[in-house]
Amino acid sequence: MHAYLVIEYDKGPTGFEGMQALINEKAAEGYALHQVIERSTYQWVLIFRKAQ
């Protein structure tokens, strides 16, 4: 069974650099990006899956 982590992310007007840093941070913790959902121009939901 996989464990999932859901994070709401507001990238703001500065771009995607912070989102990429978050993805890298979670990868270092053993999570792989599973899905990204755009809620609005700046708000996203990132779903990570724990690597086995």
ABEGO torsion letter per residue (X at the ends): XBBBBBBBBBAEAAEAAAAAAAAAAAAAAGBBBABBBBABAABBBBBBBBBX
